[in-house]
Amino acid sequence: MTDSKQPRRDGDLSHEQVALLVEQFTGQTNRIADITATLIKYAQAGGKDWETYECILDHLAREGMKLIQYGRGPLQPHLEKATCVQIEQAAGTTARQGGMREHLHQRTASSLLATVWFAGQHHLVEPDDWPDTLPATVLGAIRQAPAINNDPTMRNLRDTGESRQ
């Protein structure tokens, strides 16, 4: 399904474009297959440690999210810029102006916004069917997400206070 607000693509892909798509998805499916093989080996070896399963499942989920992004990206190449613009407007600053932490937050928020848009499209949700309170509800849910709020990587990241422009 493509975005009805954007012109439909037509014509043929170049050999390079086809090769890039095949390469990207082959690499992605290989990573997913490797993680799945690890899961199977661990289970067959009698592994029961929840921490190990949590790590394996987290890696599998991350690769699955990448697969969604990679699959929708070529169909809607304008979407990445559109999400970045929306996030920068909401933040009141650009990712470049805000330092490394702001850059990471905005890239993550942009990816999250794209995923919400993809989900709405995938499930054929009409714009008028989204509740008016959805932005506040989503923002509240994100701010309360324990896995996000407890990530030591972001907690330990410090900006230098310098901005690159």
Secondary structure, DSSP 8 states (H G I E B T S, - for coil): ---TTS----S---HHHHHHHHHHHHHHHHHHHHHHHHHHHHHHTT---HHHHHHHHHHHHHHHHHHHHHHHTTT-TTHHHHHHHHHHHHHTS-TTTTHHHHHHHHHHHHHHHHHHHHHHHHTT--GGGS-TTHHHHHHHHHHT-HHHHT-HHHHH----S----
